[in-house]
Amino acid sequence: MDNDQECIDVHFERPTESGFDSVRIKLPTYEVTVWEGNYTDEEIDFFIQVLKNSCDLFYKYAKEGGLKFTK
């Protein structure tokens, strides 16, 4: 990968009885770097499609330090 290209890792998690199912996908390559738990191939494909459809937003919010939620 080009050293000038910005990369971010996007994490997906869900709670289980014994902890969490976790997956981490690297942008812009869409490489799955962590896959722990019981996610199906179809769920991973769905996550990758979400990232492909919204990649620009993930980069925007990563540069801004994430989303800010207030009560």
Secondary structure, DSSP 8 states (H G I E B T S, - for coil): --TTS--EEEEEEEEETTEEEEEEEEETTTEEEEEESS--HHHHHHHHHHHHHHHHHHHHHHHTTS-----
